[in-house]
Amino acid sequence: MADIILGIESSCDDTSAAVIRDGWLLSNVIASQEVHRQYGGVVPELASRAHELNIVPVVSEAISKAGVTPGDITAIAFTRGPGLLGSLLVGTSFAKALSLSLDIPMVMVNHLQGHILAGFVKQEGKENRQPSFPYLCLLVSGGNSQIVRVDDPLHFEILGQTIDDAVGEAFDKCSKMMGLGYPGGPIVDALAAKGDPSRFSFAKPQIPGLDYSFSGIKTSLLYFVRDRMAEDPSFMENNKEDICASFQRTLIDVLMSKLVKAAKMTGIKEVAIGGGVAANSELRERVAAEGRKRGWNTYIPERRFTTDNAAMIAIAGYYHYLAGERCPLDIAPVARIADF
C-alpha cells in the first residue's frame, strides 16, 4: 500500500502544502506574502496572521491537485523549526488538528533537513538524479550557511557554518542598505548580471577551517558606498550594477573556497546545494563549473525547490515515517535549531 505524506511548511513568510506518494510529488502549493516588501523584511506578527488566512485554502488546494482525498493520507509531516515561532505555531497547530480529525500520525521535520533533502523529491517526466551517500551539501539561506556531510537521509554532520551572518542575510541587509528593496537576493542577482564583478573589491574574511563569516563583507560594502556617496551623491545609482556584481562575486568566492576545501578534506565528490541562496545564478554556475573541473557529481535543485516549500518537508517526513518515527500531540515548535 502506498504511503501518502502531506507536508506543511510555515517557518517564515511562505505558507506551503505538498503531497507525495512513495517519494513522488503529486502537488506543491505555495502562498507567498507580499506584505513584507514595504517593510524591507519579514514582520513576524504579519507573517503569523497571513499563515492563519492561508493555511486552510493552501492545504485544501494541495490535496485537490494531488488527486487524493484526506482519507488517503498516511501521515502529516510538518516543520517544527527553526523559524519564526508564531509562524511555526500556525503550521504545527493545523497539523495537530488534522491529525486528530483524520486519526493519522504526525512526523516532525527540521526545516534545514528539508532543504538538504529537497533533491530527493521525484517528479514524473524528470531525470530525477539524486546524490549517492555520503555527499556534501552546501546549505545557504537567509538564516543559515553550512557545509553538511550527509551519510543517509536521517544522519548529518555539520562540517562548517557561519559564525555571524548567513549569506542570505548579507544579501538582504546590503540590498536594504543600498535602497534596492526586499528580498535582496533576487534583486542583487538580477543587477549583478548586468555589471562588472571585477570593478570593485571588498574585504574577504580569513576564517580558519570550514566556518564562514559574512559580517565583514557587509561592513566593507557599507563603508565603501557611504564614502563614495559622500563625494558623489549619484554614485550608488550610477554604479549599482557593478557594485552588486562585485559584492555578489565576493560572497560566492567565500562560499566556493570553503566548499572546495571540504571536498578535498573529505574526499567526497558527490556535491549538492540547497536553501534559498541556491537559486542564485552565479552560485549555480560556479558549483557546476567546479564540478566539471574537479570531477564532482553535482546536484543543483530546481529553483522552486530552493525556497521554502512543503515538498521538501514532505520528502524529509517520508524518510522519518519509514524509520518508524512519530511525534506526540503535545509537541511544540521551536525557533532555534539548538532547541530542536
C-alpha positions in Angstrom: 0.0 0.0 0.0 1.3 3.4 -0.9 2.5 5.9 1.7 0.9 9.3 1.0 2.5 12.1 3.0 1.0 15.6 3.4 3.8 18.2 4.1 3.1 21.5 5.8 5.7 24.3 5.8 5.2 27.6 7.7 8.6 28.5 9.1 8.8 32.1 7.7 6.7 34.0 5.2 5.5 31.3 2.8 2.6 29.0 3.6 3.0 25.8 1.7 1.5 22.3 1.5 2.6 19.4 -0.7 1.5 15.8 -1.2 3.9 13.0 -2.1 3.2 9.3 -2.8 6.1 7.0 -2.0 8.5 9.8 -2.7 6.8 11.0 -5.9 5.5 14.6 -5.9 1.8 14.9 -6.6 1.3 18.6 -5.7 3.2 21.5 -4.2 1.3 24.7 -3.4 2.9 27.9 -2.1 1.2 31.2 -0.9 3.7 34.0 -0.7 3.2 37.1 1.5 3.9 40.3 -0.5 3.0 42.5 2.5 6.6 42.3 3.8 8.2 44.1 0.9 7.1 47.6 2.1 8.9 47.0 5.4 12.2 45.7 3.9 12.0 42.4 5.7 9.7 39.9 7.3 7.4 41.3 10.1 6.8 38.2 12.4 3.3 39.3 13.5 2.1 40.0 10.0 3.6 36.6 8.8 1.7 34.7 11.5 -1.6 36.4 10.6 -1.1 35.7 6.9 -0.4 32.0 7.7 -3.7 31.8 9.6 -5.5 33.1 6.5 -3.6 30.9 4.0 -3.2 27.5 5.7 -6.7 26.1 5.1 -7.0 27.0 1.4 -3.4 26.0 0.7 -3.8 22.6 2.2 -7.1 22.1 0.5 -5.7 23.0 -2.9 -2.6 20.7 -2.4 -4.9 17.7 -1.6 -7.2 18.5 -4.5 -4.3 19.0 -7.0 -2.8 15.7 -5.9 -6.0 13.9 -6.8 -6.3 12.3 -3.4 -8.8 12.6 -0.5 -8.0 13.5 3.1 -8.8 9.8 3.9 -6.0 8.7 1.6 -3.3 10.5 3.6 -1.0 8.2 5.6 0.8 10.8 7.7 1.3 14.5 8.1 4.8 16.0 8.1 5.2 19.5 9.4 8.1 21.9 10.1 8.7 22.1 13.8 11.6 24.6 13.4 13.8 26.5 13.2 11.9 29.7 12.1 9.6 32.3 13.3 7.8 31.0 16.4 4.4 32.4 15.6 4.5 31.2 12.0 5.6 27.7 13.1 2.8 27.6 15.7 0.2 28.0 12.9 1.5 25.1 10.9 2.0 22.9 14.0 -1.4 23.6 15.3 -3.1 22.9 12.0 -1.1 19.6 11.7 -2.3 18.6 15.1 -5.9 19.4 14.4 -5.8 17.5 11.1 -4.0 14.5 12.7 -6.8 14.3 15.3 -9.6 14.6 12.8 -8.2 12.0 10.4 -6.7 9.8 13.1 -3.3 9.6 11.4 0.2 10.2 12.8 2.4 13.3 12.6 6.1 13.4 11.8 8.1 16.5 12.8 10.8 17.8 10.4 13.8 20.0 10.8 13.4 22.8 8.3 17.1 22.7 7.4 16.9 18.9 6.8 14.1 19.7 4.3 16.5 21.9 2.3 19.2 19.2 2.4 16.8 16.5 1.1 15.0 18.7 -1.4 16.8 16.9 -4.3 15.2 13.6 -3.4 11.7 14.7 -4.4 10.9 12.6 -7.5 8.8 14.0 -10.4 7.1 12.4 -13.3 8.8 13.1 -16.6 12.0 14.4 -15.0 15.5 12.9 -14.8 15.4 12.6 -11.0 19.1 12.5 -10.4 19.9 12.0 -6.7 23.2 12.1 -4.9 24.8 9.0 -3.6 25.7 8.8 0.1 27.8 10.2 1.6 27.5 13.6 -0.1 28.3 17.2 0.8 25.5 19.8 0.8 26.2 23.5 0.7 23.2 24.8 2.6 22.7 28.5 2.1 19.7 30.5 3.0 18.6 33.7 4.8 19.2 32.3 8.2 21.8 29.6 7.7 25.1 29.0 5.9 26.5 25.5 6.4 28.5 22.7 4.8 26.9 19.4 5.8 28.1 15.9 5.3 25.0 13.7 4.6 25.5 10.0 5.4 21.9 8.9 4.8 18.5 10.7 4.8 18.4 10.9 8.6 22.1 11.3 9.6 24.1 14.5 9.1 27.2 16.2 10.3 27.8 19.9 10.1 31.4 20.4 8.9 31.3 24.2 8.9 28.9 27.1 9.4 28.7 30.8 9.6 30.0 32.4 12.8 27.9 35.6 12.3 25.6 36.5 9.4 24.2 34.0 6.9 24.9 34.7 3.3 21.2 35.3 2.5 21.1 37.7 5.4 24.1 39.6 3.9 22.2 39.8 0.6 19.1 41.2 2.3 20.8 43.6 4.6 23.0 45.1 1.9 20.2 45.4 -0.6 18.2 47.3 2.0 21.1 49.5 2.9 21.6 50.3 -0.8 17.9 51.1 -1.2 17.3 48.3 -3.7 14.4 46.5 -2.0 13.4 43.2 -0.4 14.1 40.3 -0.8 17.7 41.2 -1.5 19.0 38.0 -3.1 17.0 38.0 -6.3 17.4 41.8 -6.7 21.2 41.7 -6.3 21.4 38.7 -8.6 19.5 40.5 -11.4 21.5 43.6 -11.2 24.8 41.7 -10.9 24.0 40.0 -14.3 24.4 43.5 -15.9 27.6 44.5 -14.0 31.3 44.0 -13.9 32.3 41.8 -10.9 35.9 42.8 -11.1 35.4 46.6 -10.9 35.3 46.9 -7.1 37.0 44.9 -4.3 35.5 44.1 -0.9 37.3 42.6 2.2 37.2 38.8 2.4 37.3 37.2 5.9 40.1 34.8 6.7 38.4 32.3 9.0 40.2 29.0 9.7 38.7 25.6 8.9 35.4 25.3 7.2 33.5 28.1 9.1 32.2 31.2 7.3 31.9 34.9 8.2 29.9 37.4 6.1 29.6 40.3 8.6 32.9 41.8 7.5 32.0 41.8 3.8 28.7 43.5 4.7 30.5 46.2 6.7 33.1 46.6 3.9 30.3 47.3 1.4 28.6 49.7 3.8 31.6 51.9 4.3 32.5 51.7 0.6 29.2 53.0 -0.5 29.0 55.6 2.3 32.4 57.1 1.5 31.8 57.2 -2.3 28.4 58.8 -1.9 29.9 61.5 0.3 31.9 62.5 -2.7 29.3 61.9 -5.3 25.6 61.5 -4.2 24.7 59.8 -7.5 27.4 57.2 -7.1 25.1 54.4 -6.0 22.5 55.0 -8.7 25.1 55.2 -11.5 27.1 52.2 -10.4 24.6 49.8 -8.7 25.1 47.0 -11.3 28.9 46.9 -10.8 28.5 47.2 -7.0 26.1 44.3 -6.9 28.2 42.2 -9.3 31.4 42.8 -7.2 29.6 42.2 -3.9 27.9 39.0 -5.1 31.2 37.7 -6.6 32.9 38.2 -3.2 30.2 36.3 -1.3 30.2 33.4 -3.9 34.0 33.3 -3.7 33.9 32.7 0.0 31.2 30.0 -0.3 33.1 28.2 -3.0 36.5 28.3 -1.4 35.1 26.5 1.7 33.2 24.0 -0.4 36.3 23.1 -2.4 38.2 22.8 0.9 35.6 20.5 2.4 35.6 18.2 -0.7 39.4 18.0 -0.5 39.4 17.2 3.2 36.7 14.5 3.0 37.5 13.1 -0.5 33.7 13.2 -1.3 32.9 14.0 -4.9 29.1 14.0 -4.5 28.1 17.7 -4.0 24.7 19.3 -3.7 23.4 22.7 -2.8 20.2 23.7 -1.1 18.4 26.7 0.5 17.1 30.0 -0.8 20.5 31.3 -2.0 20.9 28.1 -4.1 18.6 30.0 -6.5 21.4 32.5 -7.1 22.6 32.3 -10.8 26.3 32.8 -10.1 26.4 30.2 -7.4 24.6 27.6 -9.5 27.1 28.3 -12.4 30.1 28.2 -10.1 29.2 24.9 -8.5 28.6 23.3 -11.9 31.9 24.7 -13.2 33.8 23.4 -10.2 32.2 20.1 -10.6 33.4 19.8 -14.1 36.9 20.9 -13.1 37.2 18.6 -10.1 35.3 15.6 -11.2 32.4 16.1 -8.8 28.9 14.8 -9.4 26.9 18.0 -8.8 23.2 18.2 -7.9 21.6 21.6 -8.3 17.8 21.6 -7.5 15.1 23.4 -9.5 14.7 26.9 -8.2 11.2 26.2 -6.9 12.7 23.6 -4.5 15.4 26.0 -3.2 13.0 28.5 -1.5 10.8 27.4 1.4 8.3 24.8 0.2 6.4 21.9 1.6 7.7 19.3 -1.0 11.0 19.2 0.9 9.2 18.9 4.2 7.1 16.0 2.8 10.1 14.1 1.5 12.0 14.5 4.8 8.9 13.4 6.7 8.6 10.4 4.4 12.0 9.2 5.4 11.2 9.8 9.1 7.9 7.9 8.7 9.6 4.9 7.0 12.1 4.8 10.0 9.1 4.4 12.3 9.3 7.9 13.8 6.1 9.6 15.1 5.6 12.7 17.3 3.0 13.3 20.1 0.2 15.8 20.0 1.8 17.9 22.8 4.8 18.7 20.6 5.8 22.4 20.5 7.5 24.3 17.7 11.0 25.7 18.3 12.5 28.9 16.9 16.2 27.9 17.2 18.0 24.9 15.9 19.7 24.4 19.2 16.2 23.7 20.8 15.2 21.1 18.2 
